[in-house]
Amino acid sequence: MNVIAIIPARGNSKGIKNKNIINFCNKPLIYWTIEQSLKSKHISQNVYVTSDNKDILDLSASYGAIPILRPDELSTDTSSSEDALLHAIEKIEKTTSIDLVVFLQCTSPLRETDDIDNAIDSFIKNDYDSLFSATDMKDLCLWRSIDDNFCSINFNYKARQMRQNITPQYSENGSFYIVKPDILKKNKNRFGGKIGIYEMDAWKVYEIDEEDDIEICNYFMTTKILKNN
């Protein structure tokens, strides 16, 4: 199978200036996602970075990724990740066929290559059409306001269950997604067909969107991932 990784990395990021290439654990943030992908037994050298920013593309290429220049109209605040993925796939398929797309977000560096490989193995074994990395949020009790009254959403507050009896509830942690290219093209969506999940450790849910997130992710990267490598 030809499995490719696509890493979108827009230049004009919000929240943190130049977020995708900020210094994180002594490397540009995007480095970690590229490295994790390149070490994958399934992906090998088929790692692509799509960006509207030449500095990001040049830096990514220096780390072994294949750069894809994204047009400005697909790099606005309202552009979706699916827009970037479809554009990248169109470019890639001019020279090679694609069986699976692994879409990774470099703002979620708390992953390991084993996460990627184990998810791909699960995808193939279970014949999924799309898959997302997830975290079990069974302790998450959601409420919403309806006509100025707060109502519980995913549990019954009048009959609160013991933790061990709660049915697992999974949240997308945003780390990565796997999808067949035909599903993505048909639905213009990263999801479709038979959907699976790959459960990750709870601490891997953290991502870098705001300044405060950097310190949190740095702690887990240092103590959980780099410490064991």
N, C-alpha and C positions, 0 to 999 in steps of 0.2 A: 504494500500500500504506500502511496505517496502522501505522507502526512506533513502538512506545513504549519508553521506558526506565523501569525500576523499580530504585530504589536502596534496599535495606533498611538501616536505621540504628537499631538497638536502643539504648535509652538506658542500660541497665545493663550496660555492656561490661566484659569481663574483661581483666586484664593492665594496661591503662591506663584510669584513670577518665575517663569522658566521651570516650572515644577518638575517636568520630566527629566531634567538634567541637573537638578540640585545635587549638592554633595550629600551622599547618604552612605554612612559607614565607609568613608574614604573613597567612594566611587560615585560617578554620576548615577542617579537613581535608575535610569533605563538599563544600565549595565547589568544589574542583577537579573532582570527578566530575560535579557538576551542570553546571559550565561546559563541560566537554568534551562532555557530552551535548547541551546546548542549541546548540552550534555545529555539530552533525552535520547534514549535508544531508538525511539520512533521518528523523531523529527530530524536528527542529525544536523545537516547544514542548511536545511530549508527554513531559515528564520528570516522573516521580512519585517521591516519597520516602515510604516506609512506615516508621512508627516508633510506638512506644508513648510517646514523650517529646515533650511539647508544645514545649519549648524547641528541640529539633531540628527539629520541623515548622515552627515560626515562622521559624527561621533559614533553613531551606530555601526557604520561600515567598518570603522577602525576596530570594533569589537567582534566583527565577524558576521554581522547581519547584512541582508541585502536591502538597500534603500529603495523606496518607492515614493516619488514625489507626488503629493496629493494636491489637486487643484484648490484654489482659494475658495471656490463655491462649495466645496465639501469640507471646509475647515472653519465654518462659522460657529457661533454659540448655539445655533439651532440645528446644526448638522448632527446626524446620529452616527453612532459607531458602525451601524449597518451600512451607511453610505460609504464610509471609509473601507470597510471590508469588501463590499461589492466592487468598488473601484480597484482595489488591490488584486482581487481574484481575477478580474477582467485582464489586468496587465500580466499576471502570472500565467494564466491559461494560454497566452499567446505562444508560450515556449514549452509548457509542460502541463500534464493533466494533474488534477487534484482529487484525492479521495476523501481526505478529512482536513478540516480547518480547525486549528487550535487558536482561539482568540484570547490573548493575554493582556491584562492591563498593568502597565509598569508602575502605577501608583499603588499596587498591592504586592509589595516585594516579599511578603512573608509567606513564601511557598518554597518547596524543594522540588528538585527534578523528579524525585520519586512520586510526588503528587501528580505531576503531569503524566508520567509513564503509567502509573497505576490507574489513572482516570481513562487513559486511552485503552488500556487493556480491558477495563470494565465496559467501555463503549463498544468495543469489538465483540467481546464475549456475549454481551446482552443484546447485541444488534440494535443499539439505539440509533436514533436519527439526530438527536441533539442532547447535550448534557451540560450541567452547570456545577461549578464548585459551590459547596454549601456548608453551613454550620447549623448544628442542632440547637434550636432556640426554645427548647421545651419550657424553660423558666420564664419566657417572655410573656407577660400579661398585657395585652393591648386594650386600650380604651379609646372611645371617641365621643365627641360631643354632638348630641342630636337635640335640637331645640332647647339648648342650654342645660340639658341633662346628660350626664356622663353614663355611657353604657359599655359594658365589657364586650369585646369583639370575639376573641379566640378562646374564651373560657366562660364558664358560668360562675359569676362571683358568689351566687347563692349556694352553690354546691362545689366549692373549690376542692379539687382533687389533690391527693398526695403526689409529690413530685415523681415518685417511681411509677405512678399509674398514668401519667400524662402521655398521650400519644405524641411521638416526636413531631416537631414542627421545624421545617427547614427554611433557612433564609439564604438567598444568594449572597455569597460573601464578596463577589465581584472579582475574584482572583483570575479565573479563566472560564472559558466556555469551549465546548467542542461541538461542531456541527458539520453535517454533510453539505458540500457546496450547493447541491441541487435544492436542498431544503431552504437554505439562505436565499437563493435566487427566487424561488417560488413564493416564499412568504415575506421577503424583505424583512426578515426577523431572524434573530439568532436561535429562536425556538420553533419547533415544529415536529410533527410525526411522533414517534415514541421518545419521550423525554426521560432522561435519567439524571441522577445526581452523583457527585463524588463528595463524600463527607470529609471535611478537613478539621483539624484541631481548632478549638474555639479561639485560641489566641491568634490564629491566622486570619481572623476576620478584619483586623485593623488595616486601614489604608491611609495614604497620605493625601489629604485634601486641604487641610489647614496647617498652620505653623505648629500648633500643639501636637498634631499627629506625628510629627517627625520624631520627637523624643520617645513617644510610646513605641513606634515601630523600631526605632534604633535599639531600644531595650530588648525587645523580643528577637530581633535579628542577631544581636550580639550574644544573648544568653541561650537562645534555643537553636539557632542555625549555625552561625559561625563558630561557636564554641565546640561543636561536634565535627567540624570539618578540618 
